[in-house]
């Protein structure tokens, strides 16, 4: 029995020893094979660092408003007796847009005006008699009060009748009317929209850090979605004197001509305030930047004969514009920066420079 157990132990040891030895042999062969593998070479495309002009500006989303705009409404209630405009028509200041029924007021006015000559003559007669000491001062004051009260009543009725003719407060273009002939309208009813489109205003907000870069009469440009590719130009005409304590933004207003009436109130606009350009800057495509939490970097190609390797350089991304980025760091002009193929790279990785398969748009002008 003891011999049998001893024999089994020997067999087991030989079996495990064989497996372990085989694994060690295989691992050794793999290590030798890996050690003899050629160094990996990754294809990359590069771009030379050249002194570039970087356009600076403040960009914002703006809201376009008319020079003047109002929802025309009535101060008194009544029935619409006349509509004197067409939808979308252009009108001049003082044009009567609609008329409300004023027949009762017209009748009262006529009754008051009929009494006016007689009351005025009585007052003038008593004024003459008072000078001759023929009537008392009280009689004269009573006649004067009656005359002036009648005049005031006539002026009040005339003003009430005038309120029943709703007029355009300024030159502009009308919208779509909201009332109909014969309709009873209460005071404050929105009758029609009136906008002065001869010039427009755009209101937008900029960060408080940019206040020192803006001023009155500074030129701006903007584009709207309705007319892609078209640029409108204007000037800043007002800057809010306080900064919003909740957003840290300051509101700015600019004025721009609208001779063809293409701009309408309520449009959103992409506003740009041009600032002084920066010369001789390092500009690279954003595809060349390795963005990371611990810091951003790019890969610079270093050549030694036919051997090309990359060096990782830490940079700061100062601004972005489209596909390009303004950067700073320990860089030199004419150095070659990897623009595509950066995913597999590390410090001292060997690379093979190939033509860039993608043309990068929005290239900045070089000096």
C-alpha positions in Angstrom: 0.0 0.0 0.0 2.8 2.4 0.9 4.6 1.6 -2.3 1.4 2.4 -4.3 0.9 5.7 -2.6 4.6 6.6 -3.1 4.2 5.7 -6.8 1.2 7.9 -7.2 3.0 10.9 -5.6 5.9 10.4 -8.0 3.6 10.3 -11.0 1.8 13.5 -9.8 5.0 15.3 -9.3 6.3 14.3 -12.7 3.0 15.4 -14.3 2.9 18.8 -12.6 6.6 19.3 -13.3 6.1 18.6 -17.0 3.2 21.2 -17.2 5.1 23.9 -15.3 8.2 23.3 -17.4 6.2 23.5 -20.6 4.6 26.8 -19.5 8.0 28.2 -18.7 9.3 27.1 -22.1 6.3 28.7 -23.9 6.6 32.0 -21.9 10.3 32.2 -22.7 9.6 31.7 -26.4 6.9 34.4 -26.3 9.3 36.9 -24.6 12.0 36.2 -27.1 9.5 36.7 -30.0 8.2 40.0 -28.6 11.7 41.2 -28.0 12.6 40.5 -31.6 9.5 42.2 -33.0 10.2 45.4 -35.0 9.3 48.7 -33.3 5.7 49.8 -34.3 5.5 52.8 -36.6 2.3 54.8 -36.7 1.2 56.8 -39.7 0.6 60.5 -39.0 0.0 63.7 -40.9 1.8 66.9 -39.8 1.6 70.6 -40.3 4.3 73.2 -39.8 3.9 75.9 -37.2 3.9 79.2 -39.0 3.4 82.7 -37.5 -0.4 83.2 -38.0 -2.7 86.2 -37.6 -5.4 85.3 -35.0 -8.6 87.4 -35.4 -10.1 88.4 -32.1 -13.6 89.3 -31.4 -16.5 89.0 -28.9 -19.3 86.7 -30.1 -22.8 86.8 -28.6 -26.4 85.8 -29.4 -28.6 88.9 -29.9 -32.3 89.7 -30.2 -33.4 92.1 -32.9 -35.9 94.8 -32.2 -37.4 97.5 -34.4 -36.4 101.2 -33.9 -40.0 101.7 -32.6 -42.7 99.1 -32.1 -46.0 99.1 -30.5 -49.3 97.1 -30.3 -51.8 99.8 -31.2 -54.7 99.9 -28.8 -57.7 102.0 -27.9 -58.1 104.1 -24.7 -62.0 104.0 -24.7 -64.4 101.2 -25.5 -66.9 101.3 -28.4 -68.1 99.7 -31.6 -65.8 99.8 -34.6 -67.4 101.9 -37.4 -64.5 102.2 -39.8 -61.2 100.3 -40.6 -59.0 102.5 -42.7 -55.9 100.3 -43.4 -54.9 97.1 -45.1 -53.0 94.3 -43.4 -49.2 94.8 -43.8 -49.6 98.3 -45.2 -47.1 101.2 -44.6 -48.6 104.2 -42.8 -47.5 107.6 -41.8 -47.7 109.2 -38.3 -51.2 110.5 -37.6 -53.1 108.2 -40.0 -56.5 107.2 -38.6 -56.4 103.4 -38.4 -59.9 102.7 -37.1 -62.8 104.8 -35.8 -65.2 103.9 -33.0 -68.8 105.0 -32.8 -69.0 108.6 -31.5 -72.6 109.5 -32.4 -73.6 110.2 -28.8 -70.6 112.4 -28.1 -71.1 114.2 -31.4 -74.7 115.0 -30.4 -73.6 116.2 -27.0 -70.9 118.4 -28.6 -73.3 120.0 -31.0 -75.7 120.8 -28.1 -72.9 122.4 -26.2 -71.6 124.4 -29.2 -75.1 125.7 -29.9 -75.2 127.2 -26.4 -71.8 128.7 -26.6 -72.5 131.9 -28.5 -75.4 132.9 -26.2 -73.4 132.2 -23.0 -70.4 134.1 -24.4 -72.5 137.1 -25.3 -74.1 137.2 -21.8 -70.6 137.1 -20.3 -69.3 139.9 -22.5 -72.5 142.0 -21.9 -72.1 141.6 -18.1 -68.4 142.4 -18.4 -69.3 145.7 -20.1 -72.1 146.5 -17.5 -69.7 145.8 -14.6 -67.3 148.4 -15.9 -70.2 150.8 -15.9 -71.1 149.8 -12.3 -74.5 148.5 -13.5 -74.2 144.9 -12.2 -72.6 143.3 -9.2 -69.3 141.5 -9.3 -71.0 138.2 -8.3 -73.2 138.3 -11.4 -70.2 138.8 -13.6 -68.3 135.9 -11.9 -71.4 133.7 -12.3 -71.5 134.4 -16.1 -67.8 133.9 -16.4 -68.0 130.6 -14.6 -70.8 129.4 -16.9 -69.0 130.5 -20.0 -65.7 128.8 -19.0 -67.5 125.6 -17.8 -69.2 125.4 -21.2 -65.9 125.8 -23.0 -64.3 123.1 -20.8 -67.2 120.7 -21.6 -66.8 121.3 -25.3 -63.0 120.6 -25.1 -63.7 117.5 -23.1 -66.2 116.2 -25.7 -63.7 117.0 -28.5 -61.0 115.1 -26.7 -63.3 112.1 -26.1 -64.3 112.1 -29.8 -60.6 112.3 -30.8 -59.9 109.3 -28.6 -62.4 107.3 -30.7 -60.1 107.8 -33.7 -57.1 105.5 -33.2 -54.2 106.9 -35.1 -50.7 105.7 -36.0 -48.2 107.2 -33.5 -45.3 107.1 -35.9 -44.3 106.0 -39.5 -44.1 102.3 -39.9 -45.4 99.0 -41.2 -48.6 97.4 -39.9 -49.2 93.8 -39.1 -52.4 91.8 -39.2 -55.5 93.5 -37.6 -57.2 91.8 -34.7 -60.6 93.6 -34.9 -63.5 93.6 -37.4 -66.0 96.1 -38.5 -69.0 96.3 -36.1 -67.1 94.6 -33.3 -67.4 96.0 -29.8 -63.9 96.5 -28.4 -63.1 97.2 -24.7 -60.4 99.6 -23.7 -56.9 98.3 -24.2 -57.7 95.9 -27.0 -54.7 95.1 -29.3 -55.9 96.4 -32.7 -52.8 95.9 -34.8 -49.0 95.8 -34.6 -47.0 98.8 -35.9 -43.2 98.6 -36.3 -40.8 101.2 -37.6 -38.4 99.1 -39.7 -36.4 101.9 -41.1 -33.6 101.0 -38.7 -33.3 98.1 -36.2 -31.6 97.5 -32.9 -30.0 94.4 -31.6 -29.7 93.7 -27.9 -27.2 91.2 -26.6 -25.1 90.5 -23.5 -21.3 90.2 -23.1 -19.3 88.9 -20.1 -18.2 91.6 -17.6 -14.6 90.8 -18.4 -15.1 92.2 -21.9 -16.5 95.6 -20.8 -13.1 97.2 -21.3 -13.1 96.1 -25.0 -16.4 97.7 -26.0 -17.4 101.4 -26.3 -20.1 103.6 -27.8 -20.0 103.9 -31.6 -17.9 100.7 -31.9 -18.7 98.8 -35.1 -20.4 95.4 -34.9 -21.5 92.8 -37.5 -24.2 90.2 -37.3 -25.8 87.4 -39.3 -29.3 85.9 -39.1 -30.6 82.5 -40.0 -33.1 83.8 -42.5 -30.3 85.2 -44.8 -27.3 82.8 -44.6 -24.1 84.3 -45.8 -25.3 87.9 -45.6 -23.6 90.2 -43.1 -25.3 93.3 -41.5 -23.2 96.1 -40.0 -24.0 98.5 -37.2 -22.6 100.4 -34.3 -23.0 100.2 -30.5 -25.3 103.0 -29.3 -25.9 102.0 -25.6 -24.3 100.0 -22.9 -26.2 99.1 -19.7 -24.6 101.0 -16.8 -24.8 98.0 -14.4 -23.8 94.3 -14.6 -26.4 91.7 -13.9 -25.5 90.4 -10.4 -27.0 86.9 -11.2 -25.4 86.2 -14.6 -22.3 88.5 -14.6 -23.3 89.8 -18.0 -23.8 93.4 -19.2 -26.5 94.3 -21.8 -25.4 96.1 -25.0 -27.5 97.6 -27.7 -26.4 98.4 -31.3 -28.2 100.1 -34.1 -28.1 99.1 -37.7 -29.8 100.3 -40.9 -32.6 98.3 -42.5 -33.2 100.0 -45.8 -34.6 96.9 -47.5 -36.7 95.9 -44.6 -35.2 92.4 -44.5 -34.6 92.4 -40.7 -37.7 91.9 -38.5 -38.3 92.3 -34.8 -37.9 89.1 -32.9 -35.1 87.6 -35.0 -32.1 86.0 -33.3 -28.7 87.1 -34.5 -25.1 85.9 -34.2 -23.3 89.1 -33.2 -19.6 89.7 -33.6 -17.6 92.6 -32.2 -14.2 92.7 -34.0 -11.2 93.5 -31.8 -7.5 94.0 -32.7 -6.0 90.9 -34.3 -3.0 89.1 -32.7 0.1 88.7 -34.9 2.6 85.9 -35.0 0.6 83.4 -33.0 0.8 79.6 -32.7 -2.4 78.2 -34.3 -3.1 74.5 -34.8 -6.2 72.4 -35.8 -8.1 71.2 -32.8 -7.5 67.7 -34.1 -3.9 68.1 -33.1 -4.6 68.7 -29.4 -4.8 65.9 -26.8 -7.4 67.2 -24.3 -6.9 65.7 -20.8 -7.9 66.6 -17.3 -4.3 66.9 -16.2 -3.4 69.2 -19.1 -3.6 69.6 -22.8 -0.7 68.7 -25.1 0.4 68.3 -28.7 3.0 66.0 -30.4 5.9 67.6 -32.2 7.9 65.6 -34.7 11.7 65.2 -34.1 13.8 63.8 -36.9 17.1 62.1 -36.8 18.0 61.1 -40.3 15.3 58.7 -41.5 14.1 58.2 -38.0 11.0 60.3 -37.0 9.7 60.3 -33.5 7.3 62.5 -31.5 7.7 64.6 -28.4 4.7 65.4 -26.3 4.6 69.1 -25.4 2.2 70.6 -22.8 0.3 73.6 -24.1 -2.4 76.1 -23.1 -5.5 76.5 -25.3 -6.2 80.2 -25.2 -9.1 80.6 -27.7 -10.9 78.6 -30.3 -12.3 79.6 -33.6 -14.1 77.0 -35.8 -11.7 74.1 -36.3 -8.6 76.0 -35.1 -7.2 76.8 -31.7 -4.9 79.5 -30.5 -2.2 77.9 -28.2 0.9 78.8 -26.2 3.7 76.6 -24.9 7.3 75.8 -25.4 7.0 75.8 -29.2 9.0 77.2 -32.1 7.9 78.2 -35.6 8.7 75.7 -38.4 8.3 72.8 -36.0 6.1 70.0 -37.4 3.0 69.2 -35.3 1.0 66.0 -35.6 -2.5 66.9 -36.8 -4.0 63.4 -37.4 -3.2 60.0 -35.9 -2.6 61.1 -32.3 -4.6 58.4 -30.6 -1.8 55.7 -30.5 1.1 58.1 -29.8 3.2 58.6 -26.7 6.5 60.2 -25.9 9.2 59.0 -28.3 6.8 57.0 -30.5 8.2 56.3 -33.9 6.0 57.7 -36.7 5.7 57.6 -40.5 4.7 61.0 -42.0 2.0 60.6 -44.6 -0.1 63.2 -46.5 -3.1 64.6 -44.7 -6.2 62.8 -46.1 -8.5 65.6 -44.8 -8.2 69.2 -45.7 -8.8 71.4 -42.6 -11.1 74.3 -43.3 -11.0 77.7 -41.6 -7.3 78.0 -41.9 -6.0 81.3 -40.5 -3.9 83.7 -42.6 -0.2 83.3 -42.1 2.3 86.2 -41.9 
